[in-house]
Amino acid sequence: MFLAVLLGCFVILLAAGLPIGIALGVTTAFVITSMTNINVAIIAQNSVAGLDSFPLLALPFFVLAGNLMYYGGISRRLLDLADVMVGKITGGLGMVTTVACMFFAAISGSGPATVSAIGTIIIPAMKEKKYDVNYAAAITAAAGSIGVIIPPSIPFVIYAVITGTSIADLFLAGIVPGVVMGAALMIANYVMAVKYGYKGRESGGAGKWVTFKESVWALVMPIVILGGIYGGIFTPTEAAVVGCVYALLVGMLVYREIGMKEIYEALRDTGLITGATVFTLAFSTSFATLITMKQVPSMVGSYLLSVSDSPFVIMMIINVFLLMVGCFVDNISACIILSPILLPIVVKMGFDPVHFGIIMTVNLAIGFCTPPYGINLFVAAAVANTTVSRISRFVMPFLTAMLITLLLTTYVPDLSMFLPRIFK
């Protein structure tokens, strides 16, 4: 009864159009006052305590670093580099899109930001080369999902704060699955390009050395961030600040494309994203405390174990559940709500919390490309001036490639965990 009221109230508030943060807070307050003897003041106490976290400071700074790199013209230079690398392969511009999104993922940490930054340049170029505009939008939306898997990743920071997991370990664990997803999308793009007759670039393109020199400053940024973390020079939170300073200096002094207007835009976008995320995170802490006190994770775990005692089957059920959630709820919100419920279950089955963080993020990254929520689809549709329904027909092969990546990530733990083990 408790669980039914909790979920029912939350779903009704979401259906009424309330933001997820407010829905979490109201649901927690309603259930506490109507069904428990717990002091309602616990909401305020836990909301403040949940934000009192040094690692959480990494969130606004990683967002700001990505915005500064975007306004500094980095996306165009990364596309030029990707074109030099893979532009001549069959389906060349689709390959370029995927590789560029992988590069930008190592800067932005956000799926929609990656789609916007890369899509505004590549989608018109693909249309000019006679690619179907809906195909161009589909590959951009799918490749943009890599933005939350290859570090630095905003969802990894959120998951780490909620679960007490190491941000550095999550960053390491996300590298290989992110590269595997990129390779899977490139294979799918090749098959589709053969089918539709999309050829690679026959000639032209900027000189390799000139292009590399132009983009080298962008490529150095993830090396500085990750190298500093794993070299013990600074913490992940401090690395985010270093990334901001680096992005600002490169944009102002090297590329000279950032002025006061661009700095203002970057700060504004960062404030909007961070404000919404932190507000949701604050109330999710109280929500998580309530469900833990009422032993909801144990209830869910007992139910799953009653279905099967096989870790293979239970993880398949969890994956299907997360894929369904990803169709309706954004990545960060789903992570905030579900991590406290699902993590105790998978830990009992012997899964490493870091490994599960990668599984959860890959699952919810696929949600970026699945209607009706599919935020990457909406961003790509806006950039391409088309509709989500038209894009959806072309996105299915790419979703298949992403699902294969998910299965490999889930059932081949070493894919995620061998790098964290090496650096321990």
C-alpha positions in Angstrom: 0.0 0.0 0.0 2.8 2.4 0.9 4.6 1.8 -2.3 1.5 2.1 -4.4 0.6 5.5 -2.8 4.2 6.7 -3.2 4.5 5.9 -6.8 0.9 6.8 -7.6 1.3 10.3 -6.1 4.6 10.8 -7.9 3.2 9.7 -11.3 0.0 11.9 -10.9 2.1 15.0 -10.2 4.4 14.3 -13.2 1.3 13.8 -15.4 0.0 17.1 -14.1 3.1 18.8 -15.5 5.0 19.5 -12.4 8.8 19.5 -12.6 10.4 16.4 -11.3 12.1 18.2 -8.3 8.8 19.6 -7.1 7.0 16.3 -7.7 9.6 14.5 -5.5 9.3 17.1 -2.7 5.5 17.1 -2.7 5.3 13.3 -2.9 7.7 12.9 0.0 5.8 15.5 2.2 2.4 14.0 1.4 3.5 10.4 2.2 5.3 11.4 5.4 2.4 13.4 6.8 -0.4 10.9 5.7 1.2 7.5 6.2 4.1 7.8 8.7 5.0 9.2 12.1 8.2 10.7 10.7 8.8 14.4 11.4 8.2 16.4 8.1 11.2 18.5 9.0 13.3 15.6 7.7 12.7 16.9 4.2 14.5 20.2 4.8 17.2 18.5 6.8 18.0 15.9 4.1 17.6 18.3 1.2 20.3 20.6 2.7 22.5 17.6 3.7 22.3 16.1 0.3 23.8 19.2 -1.3 26.5 19.5 1.3 29.0 17.6 -0.9 32.4 18.6 -2.2 32.2 16.3 -5.2 28.9 17.9 -6.2 30.8 21.1 -6.9 32.2 19.4 -10.0 28.7 19.5 -11.6 28.5 23.3 -12.4 32.1 23.5 -13.3 32.0 20.6 -15.8 28.8 22.2 -17.3 30.5 25.6 -17.6 33.7 24.0 -19.1 31.5 22.4 -21.8 29.7 25.6 -22.5 32.9 27.6 -22.8 34.3 25.1 -25.2 31.1 25.2 -27.3 31.0 29.0 -27.5 34.7 28.9 -28.3 34.3 27.2 -31.6 35.6 23.8 -30.6 32.8 21.8 -32.3 33.8 23.1 -35.8 37.4 22.2 -35.3 36.6 18.7 -33.9 34.4 18.1 -37.0 37.3 19.1 -39.3 39.6 16.6 -37.5 37.0 13.9 -37.7 36.5 14.6 -41.4 40.2 14.1 -42.0 40.2 10.8 -40.1 37.1 9.0 -41.4 35.5 11.3 -44.1 36.5 9.0 -47.0 34.8 5.9 -45.6 31.4 4.9 -47.0 28.9 7.0 -45.3 31.7 9.4 -44.5 29.7 12.2 -43.0 27.9 9.8 -40.7 31.3 8.5 -39.6 32.4 12.1 -39.1 29.4 12.8 -36.9 30.0 9.9 -34.7 33.8 10.6 -34.2 33.1 14.3 -33.6 30.5 13.4 -31.0 33.0 11.1 -29.3 35.6 13.9 -29.2 33.0 16.4 -27.9 31.8 14.0 -25.4 35.2 14.1 -23.8 34.6 17.8 -23.3 30.9 18.5 -22.6 29.6 15.6 -20.5 26.1 16.2 -21.8 24.1 14.4 -24.5 21.9 17.3 -25.7 24.8 19.7 -25.6 26.8 17.3 -27.9 23.9 17.0 -30.3 23.4 20.8 -30.4 27.1 21.6 -30.8 27.8 19.1 -33.5 24.4 19.0 -35.2 24.2 22.7 -36.0 27.2 22.2 -38.3 27.0 18.6 -39.6 23.3 18.3 -40.3 23.3 21.1 -42.9 26.5 19.7 -44.4 24.9 16.2 -44.7 21.8 17.7 -46.3 23.9 19.5 -48.8 25.6 16.2 -49.7 22.2 14.7 -50.5 21.8 12.8 -47.2 18.2 12.4 -46.1 17.8 15.2 -43.5 16.0 12.7 -41.1 18.9 10.3 -41.4 21.3 13.1 -40.6 19.3 14.0 -37.5 19.0 10.3 -36.4 22.7 9.6 -36.5 23.5 12.9 -34.7 20.9 12.1 -32.0 22.3 8.6 -31.5 25.9 9.7 -31.5 25.2 12.5 -29.1 24.2 9.9 -26.5 27.9 9.1 -26.1 28.2 12.5 -24.4 27.2 11.0 -21.1 29.3 7.9 -21.3 32.8 9.1 -22.3 34.2 11.1 -19.4 33.8 13.7 -18.0 30.1 12.8 -17.6 27.5 14.8 -15.6 25.4 11.7 -14.9 28.5 10.0 -13.5 29.0 12.9 -11.1 25.4 12.7 -10.0 25.5 8.9 -9.5 28.7 9.2 -7.5 27.3 11.8 -5.2 24.1 9.8 -4.6 25.8 6.4 -4.1 29.1 7.4 -2.6 31.0 5.9 -5.5 34.3 7.2 -6.7 33.9 9.7 -9.6 37.4 8.9 -10.8 36.6 5.2 -11.1 33.4 6.0 -12.9 35.2 8.2 -15.4 37.7 5.4 -16.1 35.0 2.8 -16.4 33.1 4.8 -18.9 35.9 5.1 -21.5 35.7 1.7 -23.1 31.9 1.4 -23.2 31.8 4.8 -24.8 34.3 3.8 -27.5 32.5 0.5 -28.1 29.2 2.4 -28.5 30.8 4.7 -31.0 32.2 1.8 -33.0 28.8 0.1 -33.0 27.2 3.2 -34.3 29.8 3.5 -37.0 29.1 -0.1 -38.1 25.4 0.6 -38.2 26.1 3.8 -40.2 28.2 1.9 -42.7 25.4 -0.7 -43.3 22.8 2.0 -43.7 25.1 4.0 -46.0 25.6 1.0 -48.3 21.8 0.6 -48.4 21.1 4.2 -49.2 24.1 4.9 -51.4 25.8 7.4 -49.2 29.4 7.6 -50.3 32.5 9.0 -48.5 34.4 12.1 -49.5 36.3 11.5 -52.7 38.7 14.4 -52.4 39.2 17.7 -50.7 39.2 18.3 -47.0 41.6 20.3 -45.1 45.3 19.2 -44.8 45.8 16.7 -42.0 48.6 18.6 -40.3 46.8 21.9 -40.4 43.6 20.4 -39.1 45.4 18.6 -36.3 47.2 21.9 -35.2 43.8 23.7 -35.2 42.2 21.0 -33.0 45.0 20.1 -30.7 44.0 22.6 -28.0 40.6 20.9 -27.9 42.1 17.4 -27.7 44.4 18.4 -24.9 41.5 19.4 -22.5 40.3 15.8 -21.6 44.0 14.8 -21.3 44.5 17.6 -18.8 41.4 16.7 -16.8 41.8 12.9 -16.8 45.6 13.0 -16.6 45.4 15.3 -13.6 42.9 13.2 -11.8 44.7 9.9 -12.3 48.1 11.4 -11.8 47.0 12.5 -8.3 47.5 16.2 -9.1 43.9 17.2 -8.3 40.6 15.7 -7.4 37.7 15.4 -10.0 36.1 18.5 -8.5 39.3 20.5 -8.8 39.7 19.1 -12.3 36.4 20.6 -13.3 37.7 24.0 -12.3 40.9 23.5 -14.2 38.8 22.6 -17.2 36.9 25.9 -16.9 40.1 27.9 -16.7 41.7 26.0 -19.6 38.6 26.4 -21.8 38.4 30.1 -21.1 42.1 30.7 -21.9 41.9 28.7 -25.1 38.7 30.4 -26.2 40.0 33.9 -25.5 43.7 33.7 -26.3 44.1 30.9 -28.9 40.9 30.7 -30.9 39.8 34.2 -30.0 36.1 33.4 -30.3 35.1 34.1 -26.7 34.2 37.6 -25.6 32.1 39.0 -22.8 28.9 38.1 -24.7 29.9 34.4 -25.0 31.0 34.3 -21.4 27.6 35.6 -20.3 25.8 33.0 -22.5 27.9 30.2 -21.1 27.3 31.4 -17.5 23.6 31.7 -18.1 23.2 28.3 -19.7 25.3 26.8 -16.8 23.1 28.5 -14.2 19.9 27.1 -15.8 21.2 23.6 -16.0 22.8 23.5 -12.6 19.8 25.1 -10.9 17.3 22.6 -12.2 19.6 19.7 -11.5 20.5 20.7 -7.9 16.9 21.5 -7.1 15.9 18.0 -8.1 18.9 16.4 -6.3 18.0 18.2 -3.1 14.5 16.7 -2.8 15.6 13.4 -4.2 17.8 13.0 -1.1 14.7 13.2 1.2 12.8 10.9 -1.2 15.7 8.4 -1.0 15.8 8.6 2.8 12.1 7.9 3.0 12.1 4.9 0.7 15.2 3.5 2.6 13.5 4.0 6.0 10.4 2.2 4.7 12.6 -0.6 3.2 11.4 -0.1 -0.3 14.7 -1.4 -1.8 14.3 -4.6 0.2 10.7 -5.0 -1.0 11.7 -4.5 -4.7 14.7 -6.9 -4.2 12.5 -9.6 -2.7 10.1 -9.3 -5.6 12.8 -9.6 -8.2 14.3 -12.6 -6.4 10.9 -14.2 -6.3 10.8 -14.0 -10.1 14.2 -15.6 -10.5 17.4 -16.1 -8.5 19.6 -15.8 -11.6 21.7 -12.6 -11.8 21.5 -12.9 -15.6 17.6 -12.8 -15.6 17.4 -10.1 -12.9 19.8 -7.8 -14.7 17.8 -8.4 -17.9 14.6 -7.3 -16.0 16.4 -4.2 -14.6 17.7 -3.3 -18.1 14.2 -3.6 -19.6 12.8 -1.5 -16.7 15.5 1.2 -17.1 15.0 1.3 -20.9 11.2 1.9 -20.3 12.0 4.6 -17.7 14.3 6.3 -20.2 11.4 6.7 -22.6 9.6 9.0 -20.2 12.2 10.4 -17.7 15.5 12.2 -18.4 18.8 10.6 -17.5 19.7 12.6 -14.4 16.2 12.5 -12.9 16.0 8.7 -13.4 19.4 8.2 -11.9 18.5 10.3 -8.8 15.3 8.5 -8.2 16.3 4.9 -9.0 19.9 4.6 -7.8 19.0 4.2 -4.1 16.4 1.6 -5.0 18.3 -0.6 -7.5 21.9 -0.4 -6.2 21.3 -2.5 -3.0 19.7 -5.2 -5.1 22.6 -5.5 -7.7 25.2 -5.3 -5.0 23.6 -8.3 -3.3 24.0 -10.2 -6.6 27.7 -9.4 -6.6 27.8 -6.4 -9.1 30.3 -3.7 -8.4 28.7 -0.3 -7.7 30.9 1.3 -10.4 29.9 -1.3 -12.9 26.3 -0.8 -12.2 26.8 3.0 -12.6 28.0 2.4 -16.1 25.1 0.0 -16.9 22.6 2.5 -15.6 24.1 5.4 -17.5 24.3 3.4 -20.8 20.6 2.3 -20.3 19.4 5.9 -19.7 21.6 7.2 -22.5 19.6 5.1 -24.9 16.6 6.9 -23.6 17.9 10.1 -25.2 16.9 8.5 -28.5 13.6 6.8 -27.6 10.2 8.6 -27.9 8.2 10.1 -26.4 10.8 11.9 -24.2 14.0 11.4 -26.3 15.5 14.8 -25.7 18.3 14.2 -28.3 15.6 13.5 -30.9 13.9 16.8 -30.1 17.2 18.8 -30.2 18.2 17.1 -33.5 14.7 17.7 -35.0 14.9 21.4 -34.1 18.3 21.7 -35.7 17.2 19.8 -38.8 13.8 21.5 -39.0 12.0 18.2 -39.1 9.8 16.1 -36.8 10.6 13.4 -34.2 8.3 11.0 -36.0 10.2 11.3 -39.2 13.6 10.8 -37.4 12.3 7.7 -35.5 12.2 5.6 -38.7 15.9 6.1 -39.3 17.0 5.8 -35.6 16.0 2.1 -35.1 19.3 0.6 -36.6 21.3 2.9 -34.3 19.2 1.9 -31.3 20.0 -1.7 -32.1 23.7 -0.9 -32.1 23.3 0.8 -28.7 21.4 -2.1 -27.3 24.2 -4.5 -28.3 26.6 -2.2 -26.5 24.3 -2.3 -23.4 24.3 -6.1 -23.4 28.1 -6.2 -23.7 28.5 -3.7 -20.9 26.1 -5.6 -18.6 27.4 -9.2 -19.1 31.1 -8.5 -19.8 32.1 -6.7 -16.6 35.8 -6.4 -17.7 34.7 -4.0 -20.5 34.0 -1.4 -17.8 36.1 -2.5 -14.9 39.6 -3.4 -16.2 40.7 0.2 -16.4 39.7 1.1 -12.8 41.5 -2.1 -11.7 44.7 -1.1 -13.5 44.8 2.3 -11.9 44.0 1.1 -8.3 
